[in-house]
Amino acid sequence: MSETLTCTLPLRQWRGERGTYHLVTITGEEAEAFAMHETLSRLEFGSRRGFGSVKVIARIGGTHWKTSVFPQNRDSEWVLLVSKKVMKREDLIEGDELTVELELL
């Protein structure tokens, strides 16, 4: 049985050397759940996935996609990237408050 987390977060923009990215930052109890899921997965399979990421099915509005969330700041924050395709489908802009549903895989 998989666990599903729901949270409302602001969409923010981050500019890097390779381009501009849109993302949400997950903290609090939800971040703790991701950290625990990653730890249990590492214990079960004996290795850590790329960058310690956790696979999820993300849902924003009517759009869902398979992706990963990535740890930041020693697992107290996790980042979900939101693609341009999702932003266009859901008519999103930086600063929007998003209700994000994340099913841990």
Order of alpha helices (4+ residues) and beta strands (2+ residues): beta-beta-beta-alpha-beta-beta-beta-alpha-beta
